[in-house]
Amino acid sequence: MNYSISDIQSITQSELINPNLFQGDINDIYFDTRRGIRGPKVLFLAIDGKNADGHQYIDFAYHQLHTRNFLVSKDINIDLYPDANFLRSRNVISALQKLAIHHRTKFHLRTIGITGSNGKTIIKEWLFQLCDPFFTIVRSPKSYNSQLGVPLSILRINEEDQLGIFEAGISGQNEMRHLEYIIQPEIGIISNIGDAHSAGFTSLNEKLREKLQLFRKAAKIIYCKDQELVHENLNSRTSHSSKRLSQLIPWSTKDKSAFYFVQYNDHEVKINNDSFTIPFTDNISRENAVFAIIAAIETGLQIPRIQQRCPDLKALKMRLEMKQGIRNCVLINDAYNSDFGALESAINILEQQQKKDRNTLILSQIEESGLDNSEALIRLSEMIKVHQIHRIITIGEKLKSLDSEIEHLHFKDTEALVDNFSSILFDNENVLIKGARKYNLEQIFDLLAIKVHQTILEIDLEAMRHNLTIYRSFLKKDTLLMVVLKASAYGSGSKELSRFLEYQRVHYIAVAYIDEGVELRKSGISTPIMVMNPEESGFAAMVKNKLEPEIYSLNQLEKYISYLDDDVHQVHLKIETGMHRLGISMEEIPSILACLNDNKNIVVKSIFSHLVGSDDPSLDYFSKEQINRFEKAYTLFSIGLDYEPLRHMLNSNGISRFPEYQYEMVRLGIGLHGLTDDLNLKPKLQKVQTLKTKIAQIKEVNAGESVGYNRKYKVKETHKIATINIGYADGLPRNAGNEQYSVLINGQAAPIRGNVCMDMCMIDVKGIDVNVGDEVIIFGKEWPIEKLAEVCGTIPYEILTRLSTRIHRIFTRE
Ligand SMILES: *Cc1c(COP(=O)(O)O)cnc(C)c1O
């Protein structure tokens, strides 16, 4: 996009706050300073959202990102920003939508709008993959489908685009109308109607009707007739309202007379008389592929061209992956798309990593910028200049003449880089691998990854962010959030999680021991850190690293004081209310107060205690008793200190079960990982960890033979047994053996036979179609860790925190 700021003012009908407009062009828009675009030719949208108010970040945008154009909805002290434009509108998102509608009407490209409960993004991507070489295409990035995401997607349309593919999602009534004005789709696709996001609607039918608003003026609507509700609704609408002019294009696997009759056979999808080969055999992928193929046909693409593209459809790995690389490198793999916006946000993630000797960017040609090559090169070198990138390795002829002041290595294609790989030094650095899918940069990722153990723990940071949002919904706007990352963040890796949570703007981090806190400071974490069990041997390091101790006794407080200088030091007082672990008893309060009053350089930042049974309704009476005891102790302290420290009492189960006792802060632990004992909350959380491994060997074991140590499993009839690469040394408890627990393989349960060994165990794969190297899920999203914990007589906390460090941790995020 390219608009002058005065155009933007008039199109959005907003008011100029500063006395005179500074003329200039705008070529990009952003709303999150953490993924901000630097430079003066951008517009920052200050959006007052549920979790954050963009107006609070104007200062940062102005000073750090050099933004000089703002669209706001509140009063601004413009004296602070003398050379910036401030446009004010009652509603910033509506103003953006006006701009998008204006932009959309300038272009006459063909547009496809996709809505539905599931599959929108994959259908969009597959349709793109089918049509890519034959049209110039613009599409929504990632799953930008909201009231904010859709206009931002539409603003990407350029002169030369021939086809636009956009997705639209809604969370409440009357939202789709706006999106319809913005997208104006010519062809509509409704993927399906599940019960996801039903909160804003009274019925499924109402939700469906709202979704179909997107197609009010569409020439064609593609849908699956086998979804009866969709079929009925569309057809009754045609009969009731003479205004609907859309041609309905149903497909069906049941009704031979449907416009498109679809049959599946292994990798083959037959649509009427044409056959397409796709690289998937599960029904969800088949359905999504059918939508994409039909949409391509309806867009006018010839069948043989579609047939030729289908076998190469790629599963979406939209998420960026991070893992440990060779020679102490951290690898970030983001080979999903390649446009400037995506590149900038990936670079932001690169910059958020722990400090290393350098940051290296491995980049393939930018494919979707809509700029000619020399402009693209200029934009790229400008981007490199303003970010902390110390070396760039480029792939593809077009990047050869990139002008940059940093070290630049160039290769004509990915193979050339692979061939020369051993001559390039990678050492103690963060490496971002970024490029369009067709360059297959995964090869580079694999070369750089440490290959140790086939067993990995995958940590889904998007799921964690979701859980964080759910817990935040229990909190008042100004309640502070402390996240508890003890025991290496419940086994997942406290460095990585603290980075992520700092980015999510949590207020405090709690760790168990001083070493854990020092590690976090070393990796660059600046969020305040409370240490719950500080030992004297680490007091000096604690003070040096600005870690804040939990104080639980007079004796400990006095020792701590002996390490202090005259600066102000913050501490947290832990009150004994019933756990009888660490804590200050009622009797000790006067002496602690006296000591604090003698040492005014110690500030009590907070006073807290811990519930012993917040997960157990039968102990609610005791939770209340603990709260009473806590409040009594707090009153004594606040009188004696003459100021009011923060109060906090609730852990994860406490937050959802007793939000009325959130006081000024809460401490979230296990809930972040999607685990709770609160049955109302359970279905709303998402599991974060998936533990998986691979099959090492498969053998036919004859009747009469036995499996594993001590012949615990006797084979009754000859069948297949598979050995998998995980044992009790990895953290799979020995109690899980002897059929107590089953793992998941190719969608089926396979019981563990015999005793679990130290590094391996054997599973029964009778009747399951398996091969060596197949993935085996120990626990994950659809295979709950709670079950494993239960059969082993423990709780998920213990399973997670005992996973061996030799298991590779991989982090995924959007
Ligand atoms: C571990 C811990 C928490 C977090 O508890 P969860 O049940 O994981 O939410 C909170 N406060 C203290 C003092 C803890 O030790």
The ligand as an ORCA input file, in Angstrom:
! r2SCAN-3c Opt
* xyz 0 1
  C       4.635    -24.045     42.779
  C       4.060    -22.896     43.420
  C       3.038    -22.153     42.800
  C       2.395    -22.570     41.493
  O       1.491    -23.608     41.744
  P       0.621    -24.279     40.600
  O      -0.224    -25.266     41.289
  O       1.570    -24.916     39.660
  O      -0.133    -23.180     39.964
  C       2.593    -21.002     43.395
  N       3.112    -20.594     44.583
  C       4.084    -21.291     45.219
  C       4.589    -20.789     46.511
  C       4.575    -22.458     44.665
  O       5.509    -23.154     45.306
*
